[in-house]
């Protein structure tokens, strides 16, 4: 829906095995496949798409009536944000790369223990940046969906009638109703 993002292949309200709620299947962008390059813009788009289910619940039902159905999407989005902050240098913290296992072994009181390699303050800044980017992305998803409420409602109607929307129907519906 934005330049440079992947395209929707399928949306369904049928749950995958072992999970709750439906899902959206995304096709990788051809430019990303051929170049192997993933831009900051693309990652933000992926996060906003992942949080769109939570955004839709917030818009339709209100903040007090959101459900746990977005648990997998939130986890996926959080992992992307964490990599943006700790691997790619895509945040205000700057161009740093932190291993996910950022600790070393040391002997203390005769026992092996893990000692973090990063300062507690830096760890706190990373956590705060992950939270900040996640909240900004959710708010962006909410803004996009509010602007496209007619499209959202149309997609919901199709899903309630057919349970699944394929790429062709999605493109046709969005081409008529999408407000950029």
C-alpha positions, 0 to 999 in steps of 0.5 A: 500500500506504500511504495517499497512494501511487499504486496498482500497475497492473502488475508483470512479470518481462519486461524492457522494451526496452533494460533488464534485469529486470522492472518495476512500473507505477504509476498516479498518485494521483488526488489528486496529479493533481487538486491537483498537490501532492506531499507528502514522505510520497508521495515517501518512498513512491515511493522505498521502492517503487522500492527494493523490488526491491533489498530483495526481493533482499536478503531472498531472496538475501542482501546478497552475492548482490544483482544489477544488476537494480535499476539503473534503480530506484536511479537513479529513487529517487536522483533523487527523493531529490536533488530532495527535498534540493536543490529542496523542502527536505525534509531536515535541511539545511533549506529550500534550493533548489540548481540542478542546474547550481550553478556560474558561469563565471569567468576564471582563468588566461585560460580560462573555468572553472566555479566552484561556487556552493555551498561544498564543505562544503554539497555534502558535506552534500547528498551525505551527506543523499542517501545517508542518505535512500536507506539509510533508505528501503531499510531501510524497504522491507526491513522492509515486505517482511520483515513481508510475506514471505508476500505477497512469495512469493505474488507471486513464484509468480504472476510465475513462472507468469504473468510479469505481474500486473495491477491486479486480481490485485495488489489481490486478492492484497494484500487477502488477505495484506498486513500493514500 
